[in-house]
Amino acid sequence: MTETKEFRRLKALAKRYARANRIAQHQALNLIAGELGFPHWTKLIAASKKGWQIATEQMAGLEAFVKRPLPAATFRNGDPETMNRRFAYLDQAEHGMIGNHAYRLQEVFHDVIIAGEGWSIRVPENPGLTPIVETFTHQEAECPVLDPEFLQTALSLARDRAVQVRAEISADWPRRSTKPDLSGVVRHPLSRDESAVWFCLHCDGKITGAQIAQNLWHCPGCGASPLDIFDTPFWSDDDGKSFLPVKTDGAVDRDEPDFRIVDGRPKLDLNEEKITLLIRSALLDDATNISEKLGALQAEISVDDENGVWIALEEDLWPEGKDPVQALAVAELLGLEVELETICATIPFAWPGLGEIASSTSEYTQMMLDAYAQYGGSPDRKPKGS
């Protein structure tokens, strides 16, 4: 695929989704590709080279898709139906039993997850990374994954599936991407550049062709994805001469997993965006007519780092002397001190007083259109930019 405007947009959407959901960039790219009907990003690239182009309605669908949050804990919490709706392009989860304990096994963004009641094991796509065991109880509590025999059985199931997943990835790549030539030269599976020496943008590591091919094009030093691997250190002031070679022990799927105790309960993160949303909603509760509703929507709201919130209300839309009681109540619940201010700003429509006598937005709209027709120029109903 050439670097068209649409292609750059796809990568920008993936970057936004990765940051919003705290997942790796290559995982977000695979998810974007999946929404377009491809099993992963490399398949999308291959199709684009044969003439495939994204349709306008597909791009619009992706715009809406990236605004929806990724339900990170859904699979672990045992809701495969939701996962299958969300990741319809993935295979159905495999269900089975280890002794008396049920499990679900599924590939998610090329990672393999096996999970049961109160536990999960993730084998990363990167073969050099340690499997991650998460439990939702304390170590002394009863949990089957704490039994060494159970753990080894579950790990074996996940690793066997991971071998299949990695084989499928490699099968889509050029042969030279997984097998160096006699000079150690390998071909990048995405950029198709060839070199015997590679550089990691993430950790400034210097990597041999054999190392990077063995590790499925993830940095063997820091685990960065193939998107961070380049044949030239273009970001370096000394052409990479100061970069140190990455040392590896050659281990794949290390035996000892990383145990983590996870609090799976939802956590409230009251950032500025969410506080603003609550305050604006409360202002709408305070509004008793269309004019005040417009004032609530147009209000300027900011939150500072010292537990304060500033609310500025347009004087032509919000009555002078009317306290936003509900907004003040919400601020008190959040432990915020409120500073109210009246401002004179540009209002969206002339004759804001019409909103004080209209009983609905549709009635206000008709009154506003009639007023423009009688006293002003014809309203421009054409959206800007069209």
LUMBABA-722661 format. One record per residue: residue in three letters; z, x, y of N, C-alpha, C in turn. Coordinates in pm, whole numbers, plus 50000, padded with zeros to 5 digits. Layout:
<rs>
ALAZXYZXYZXY;...
</rs>
This chain:
<rs>
MET500005008449881500005000050000500005008850124;THR499065006650217499065013850341500235009150427;GLU500595017550523501755014450606501365004050710;THR501114991950665500754981050754502004975450820;LYS501764966650917502884960150985503704952050886;GLU503024945250793503714937050694504574945650601;PHE504034957150561504774965950471506014971550540;ARG505854975350667507024980150742508054969150756;ARG507584956850769508504945650780509274943650650;LEU508604945250536509284944050407510414954150396;LYS510124966550433511144976950424512284974450523;ALA511964969050640513004965950736513904954750686;LEU513304944650621514104933750564515014938950454;ALA514494947950371515304953650264516464961750321;LYS516194969250427517254977250490518344968250546;ARG517934957250611518904947950666519744941650555;TYR519094937950445519794931550335520754941350268;ALA520324953950255521174964150194522444966250275;ARG522284967050407523454969250492524384957150491;ALA523794945150497524604933050503525424930950378;ASN524884935050262525554932550135526144945050072;ARG526054956250147526644968850102526134972849963;ILE524794972549949524154977249827523194988349863;ALA522724995849763521815006849787520455001849836;GLN519775010349914518485006449969517465003549859;HIS517475011749753516485009549647516774996449572;GLN518044992549565518374979749503517844968149587;ALA517994969449719517474958949807515954958149799;LEU515274969549788513814969449773513404962449644;ASN514144965049538513844958349412514064943249423;LEU515084939349497515364925149515514254918549596;ILE513804925249701512684920049782511444918549694;ALA511174928649611510024927849521510164916149424;GLY511374914049375511624903049283511344889549346;GLU511694887949473511424875449543509924872949558;LEU509134883749551507684882549561507004881849425;GLY507814881449319507264879749185507024892549109;PHE507544903949158507374916649090508704920849028;PRO508694927448911509944931448847510714941948925;HIS510024950249003510684960149087509704965549190;TRP510204973949280509454978649397508204986549357;THR508314994849255507155003049217505994994449169;LYS506294983049107505234973949065504554967749188;LEU505344964849291504774959349413503834969549478;ILE504254982249481503414992749538502104993949460;ALA502214993649327501024994749244500064983149269;ALA500604971149283499754959549309499084960349445;SER499814965749543499244966749678498064976349681;LYS498114986649598497004996149594495754989949532;LYS495954978849462494814971749403494374959949490;GLY494944959149611494494948849705495444937449730;TRP496604937349662497534926249685498064926749828;GLN498194915049889498754913950023499734902350026;ILE500754903850108501754893350117501224881950203;ALA501464869650157501034857850231502034854550342;THR501564847350442502424843750556503634835750512;GLU503414826150420504544818050375505544826250292;GLN505054836450222505964845150147506854853150242;MET506264858150350507064865650448508104856650511;ALA507734844250541508694834750598509824832050501;GLY509484831150371510514829050270511474840750261;LEU510944852950275511804864750272512724865250393;GLU512214860950509513054860550630514284851850606;ALA514084840550540515204831650510516084837450400;PHE515464844150303516194849650189517224860050232;VAL516824869250321517734880150358518914875350441;LYS518834863050492519964857650569521044851950478;ARG520694850050349521694844650256522474856150194;PRO523804855050185524604865950131524414867449981;LEU524574879749934524514882749792525864879749728;PRO525934870849630527214867549564527634878549469;ALA528224889249524528474901249445529384898949326;ALA530344889749339531314887949232530944876649137;THR529804870249159529464858449080529324861648932;PHE528624872548904528384875948763529694879148693;ARG530544887048759531804890948697532724879148678;ASN532624869448768533534857948760533064847248664;GLY531954849748595531554840948487530754828948527;ASP529824830448621528974819248659527514823348638;PRO527084824548511525724829048483524674819448536;GLU525004806448548524034796948599523634800548742;THR524644803548824524354807448961523564820348965;MET523934830048881523214842748878521774840648839;ASN521524832148743520154829948698519324823048805;ARG519954814248885519224808048996518924818549101;ARG519894827249127519744837149233518764848049192;PHE518814852149067517944862849019517034857248910;ALA516194847848948515364840848851514374850048783;TYR514054861448845513084870448785513714879648681;LEU515034879448667515704887548566515814879848435;ASP515934887248327516124880848197517454873348194;GLN517524863348108518774856248089519834865848035;ALA521084863448076522164871848026522294870347875;GLU522564881447810522804881147665524294878347643;HIS524584868847557525974865147528526334869947388;GLY527564874447372528014879047241529524879747233;MET530004884947123531454886047100531774900247056;ILE532864905647106533474917847056534844913847005;GLY534964912846876536194907546819536344892946859;ASN537444889746923537684876046968537354873947116;HIS536694883647175536454883247319534954881647348;ALA534614871647430533214869247467532794878847578;TYR531504881947577530964890347684529594885247726;ARG529154889547846527804887147896527204900647931;LEU525964902647895525294915447920524004912647995;GLN523804919348110522624916748190522294928648279;GLU521014929748309520534939748404520544933848543;VAL521124940948639521164936648779520764948448866;PHE519594947548929519084958549012518984971648935;HIS518584971048809518434982648721519764988548676;ASP520894983348725522174986648664522404976848550;VAL523184981048452523504972248340524984968548349;ILE525264955548342526644950748352526984943048225;ILE528094946748165528674938848057530024934148109;ALA530304921148096531494915648160532104904748074;GLY533404903348085534144892748017535264887948105;GLU536174880648048537284874948124538204886048175;GLY538204888148308539094897948368538624912348365;TRP537364914848324536884928748318535374929348329;SER534874940948367533434943448367533194958448358;ILE532044962048303531624976048295530214976748353;ARG530004985748447528694987848506528195001748470;VAL527025002348405526355015148378525235016248480;PRO525345025748575524355026648683522985030748634;GLU521995027148713520615031748687520555046948682;ASN521305053448771521355068048777522065073348652;PRO521365080448563522015085148439523075095748461;GLY523125101548581524135111748607525455106248657;LEU525505093148684526745087248735527625082048622;THR528915081948650529895077448552529905062148546;PRO529975056248427530135041648416531425037248487;ILE531375025448545532515020248621533125008448546;VAL534405009548515535134998748450536034992148554;GLU535864979248575536694971848669537524961548594;THR538804961148625539674951048568540304943148683;PHE540644930748656541174922148758542654919148731;THR543244927948654544684926948625545264940848638;HIS546614941748635547254954848635547104961248497;GLN547184974348495546954981648370547894977248259;GLU549144973548296550094969948191549864955848138;ALA549044947948206548774934448160547794934748044;GLU547734923847968546844923147853545394921647899;CYS544564931147863543154930847900542394938547792;PRO541404932447727540774938847611540114952147642;VAL539634954047764538914966347796539854978447800;LEU541174975847803542144986747800542354992047658;ASP541844984947559541894989647420540764999747399;PRO541055012347363540015022647351538875018647257;GLU539205011947146538145008047052537234997347114;PHE537834987647180537054977347248536184983647357;LEU536764992647434536044999247543534825006547491;GLN534975014147384533845021747331532745012547280;THR533115001347220532104991747172531324985847289;ALA532064981847392531414976047509530544986247581;LEU531024998447592530245009047655528955011747578;SER529045011747447527865014247365526805003447386;LEU527224990847394526294979947418525594981547554;ALA526384984847657525814986447791524904998647798;ARG525305009547734524485021747739523175019947662;ASP523225012747553521985010247479520995002447565;ARG521514992347639520634984747726520144993647841;ALA521015002447892520615011348002519475020547959;VAL519515025247835518425033647784517105025847788;GLN517135013247752515925004947756515435003047900;VAL516375000547991516004998348132515355010948189;ARG515965022448163515405034948215514055038048154;ALA513875034448029512585036547965511505027848029;GLU511885015548064510925006548130510555011748268;ILE511535017348339511245023148470510285034848455;SER510605043848362509775055748341508365052148298;ALA508225041448222506905037348174505995033148288;ASP506585028548399505805024448515505455036148606;TRP506055047648581505815059348664504715068048605;PRO504105076748686503175086648631503885095648532;ARG503165100248431503755109048330504365121348395;ARG503735126548499504235138648564505545136248638;SER505945123548658507215120848725508405123048634;THR508195122548504509295124148408509175136848324;LYS508025143648332507825155748252507225166648341;PRO508005177048376507465187848459506375195548385;ASP505445201448461504445209948397505055223748373;LEU504245233148331504775246448297505365253648417;SER504955249648536505505255748658506685248048715;GLY507095237548646508215229548693507845219148797;VAL506555216948817506085207348916506195193148862;VAL506735184248944506805170048908506245161749024;ARG505895149348995505315140449094506305129449130;HIS506525127549260507435117049305506875103449265;PRO507685094749201507165081949152506775072249262;LEU507275074149384506965065049493505945070949589;SER506205082949639505295088949736504105095849671;ARG504215099349542503185106449466503025120949512;ASP503945126149596503905140249631504285148549510;GLU503785160949503504065169749389504695182649437;SER505705187249364506395199549399507305203849283;ALA507675216749282508635221749185510045222249245;VAL510125220149376511415220349445511495207949534;TRP512675201549532512855189149607514135189849689;PHE514205181349792515325181749885515885167649905;CYS517215166949912517895154049928518245151950075;LEU517735141250133518015137950271519485134550293;HIS520135129750187521505125050200522515136350203;CYS522355146450115523365157050105522805170950133;ASP521515171950171520875184950197520885193850073;GLY520795187749956520755195549833519345200149800;LYS519245211549734517965217149689517895215349538;ILE516875208549489516835203949350515555208649282;THR515665213049158514465217049084513735204749032;GLY512465206548998511685195548943512275190348814;ALA512755199448729513335195348601514605187148622;GLN515435191248721516675183948748516405169748795;ILE515485168348889515255155148947514585145848847;ALA513695151248763513035142948663514035138148557;GLN514935147048516515925143448415516875132648466;ASN517145132848598518105123448655517445110948711;LEU516235107848664515515095748703515335095048855;TRP515115106548916514825107949057515965103849148;HIS517185104249096518375103149179518915117349198;CYS519455119849317519995133149344521115136249246;PRO521025147249168522095150449073523365155249141;GLY523305157549273524495161849343525305150349400;CYS524625141349473525345130449541524955116649490;GLY523925115749406523525102849350522585094849437;ALA522065100749545521155093449634519935088549557;SER519335077749604518215071449535516925079349557;PRO515845076049483514555082849502514025081949644;LEU514455072049720513995070749858514485082149946;ASP515535089249903516085100349981515605114049932;ILE514675114349840514205126849782512815130249837;PHE512665142549892511405146549955511015160649911;ASP509715163449918509225176649877509385186949987;THR509615182550111509855191750222511055186750303;PRO511925195850348513095191750428512715190250575;PHE511955180050608511415178450743512495176750848;TRP513725173350808514825171250901515605184050929;SER515225194950863515975207450875515385216350984;ASP516275223251057515825232451162515345245851106;ASP515755248950982515375261950924514535260350797;ASP513835248550787512975245850670513735246050538;GLY515015242550544515815241350423516335254550368;LYS516215265450445516685278450394518205278650376;SER518925270550452520375270350440520855260550334;PHE519935252750273520335243050171520745250350043;LEU521795245349980522285251349857521725244149736;PRO521395251549630520895245049508521955235749450;VAL521515224349401522425214849338522705219649196;LYS523995220749165524395225049031524735212848946;THR524215212548827524485201448735524855206948600;ASP525595198648524525965202548389525015196648285;GLY524025189148333523055183248242523555171148167;ALA524765166548201525335155248128524655142248169;VAL524465133548072523905120348096524865110148037;ASP525195100048116526145089748071527445096148024;ARG528175101648118529415108748086530375099748007;ASP531135106147917531955098547823533085090947891;GLU533745097147989534925091148049534525082148165;PRO534715069048152534365059948262535385060648374;ASP534995055148488535865054548606536545040848608;PHE537865040648590538605028148588539015024248731;ARG538805011548762539195006348893539854992748876;ILE540974990748943541634977648944541154970249069;VAL540594958649049539954951349158540714938449188;ASP540914935949315541454923149358540274913949385;GLY540004904949292538824896449302538974884549394;ARG540124883249458540314871849548539474873649675;PRO538964862649731538184863849855539054868849969;LYS538484877450052539224883550163538624878850295;LEU539484875850388539054870850518538824882650612;ASP537604884050657537234894650750536864888150882;LEU537814887250971537584880651100537024890651200;ASN535734892951192535094901751289534694893851413;GLU534104900551509533764894051636532794882451615;GLU531814884351528530824873851504531474861151449;LYS532394862651354533024850951293534004844151388;ILE534734852151467535644846351564534854838351669;THR533744844051715532894837151812532384824051755;LEU532014824151627531524811951562532594801051561;LEU533834804851530534924795151527535224789651666;ILE535254798351765535544794051902534454784551952;ARG533194787751925532104779251970532154765551900;SER532494765651771532634753051699533754744551760;ALA534844751251799535954743951862535534738451998;LEU534724745752072534224740752199533394727952179;LEU532624727752071531864715652039532794704052006;ASP533944707151942534944696751918535484691252049;ASP535614699952149536134695852280535124687552360;ALA533844689652331532794682952409532784667952380;THR532674660052486532684645352471531354639052511;ASN530414646952560529094641752593528054652752573;ILE526784649152591525704658552564525754670452658;SER526084668052783526174679052879527204689452836;GLU528354684652792529404694052748529014701052619;LYS528294694152532527824700752410526874712252444;LEU525974709752541525104720552584525914731852645;GLY526974728352717527854738452774528534746752667;ALA528954740252558529584747452447528604757052382;LEU527354752452365526344760852303525934772452393;GLN525964770252524525554780452620526704789552662;ALA527924786552625529084794352668528974808952626;GLU529404817752714529464831952681530854834952622;ILE530864840552503532124843252433532124857852388;SER533174864952417533294878852371534724881352324;VAL534844890252228536134893752168536384908552189;ASP537564912052239537864926152260538734931552147;ASP539034944252156539814950952051541314949252069;GLU541734942052170543154940452197543594925952179;ASN543044919352078543414905652043543204896052159;GLY542084897352226541754888352335540364882652319;VAL540174870352371538854864252367538544858952506;TRP537334861752554536894857652686535874846552672;ILE536114835052739535214823552730534744820152870;ALA533434820752889532844817453019532004804853004;LEU532344794353083531684781353073530854778753199;GLU529644774053181528744770953291529274759053371;GLU529394760953504530034750753588529244737653594;ASP527934738153576527134725953582527104718453448;LEU527624724653343527604718253211529004714653162;TRP530014721753213531384719153168532214714753288;PRO532924703453278533654698153394534714707853445;GLU534814708853576535824717453637537214711853606;GLY538094720353564539454716153535539684711053394;LYS538624709653314538824704953177539114716853086;ASP540304716953027540674727652934540054725152797;PRO539464735452734538944734052598540104734452498;VAL540754723152480542004722552402541814727752259;GLN540744723352193540534727552055540244742452046;ALA539474747652141539184762052141540454770152162;LEU541334765252250542604772052272543484771552148;ALA543434760252076544234758951954543744768551847;VAL542424769751833541864779051734542234793351769;ALA542154796851896542524810351940543984813251909;GLU544844803351930546274805251900546484807551751;LEU545764800051667545884802051522545444816051481;LEU544474821551553543974834851522544764845851591;GLY545764841851669546584851751739545864858351854;LEU544994851051921544204856752031544644851052165;GLU544664859552266544924855152402543584851552466;VAL543544840052535542294834852590542244836852740;GLU541094841352785540814842152928539614833152957;LEU539854822253034538804812753067538204816053203;GLU536904813853211536214816653337535064806753354;THR534824802953478533684794353510532604802853574;ILE531374801453525530264809553576529134800353622;CYS528274806053704527084799053748525894806553691;ALA525324800853587524224807453518523024798153516;THR521954803053458520744794953447520944784353339;ILE520804771753378520964761053280519614758153213;PRO519644753053090518394751353016517484740553075;PHE518054729953133517254718953187517834714753322;ALA516964709653406517434704153533518194691053509;TRP518884686253614519644673753606520624673553487;PRO521574683153484522544683353373523404670853367;GLY523524663653480524334651553481523814640653390;LEU522524641553354521984631653260522724631953127;GLY523194643753091523904645052964525254638252963;GLU525764634753082527064628053090526954613053065;ILE525744607553078525584593153057524774589852932;ALA524174600152870523404597852748524344596652629;SER523994587952535524844585852417524434594352299;SER523274600752305522804609152195521844619452250;THR521564629652171520644640152215519234634752230;SER518834625552140517494619852151517364611652280;GLU518404604152316518364596552440518334605852560;TYR519144616552556519144626352664517764632852679;THR517154636152565515834642352569514814633352637;GLN514844620452602513904611152665514174609952815;MET515464609152852515804608252994515364620953068;MET515544632453004515154645153066513644645853083;LEU512874641552983511414641652993510934632053102;ASP511564620453110511184610753213511464616253353;ALA512594623153368512954628753498511974639653540;TYR511604648253446510614658553476509284652253516;ALA508904641553445507634635053475507634628653613;GLN508814623453655508874616353782509124625753901;TYR509994635653881510414643853994509924658353989;GLY509464662553872509044676453861507674677553800;GLY507304689853759506044691853691506144687253547;SER505004686053483505004682153342505704692953260;PRO506594689153172507314699253092506384706652999;ASP506604719552987505814727852896506464727252760;ARG505864720052666506464718252534505974728852435;LYS505114737752481504564747852390505574759152373;PRO506004762252249506964773152228506434786352281;LYS507294794052341506894807052391506434816052278;GLY505394823552304504894832952205503834827152115;SER503604813752123502604807552036501254807152106;
</rs>
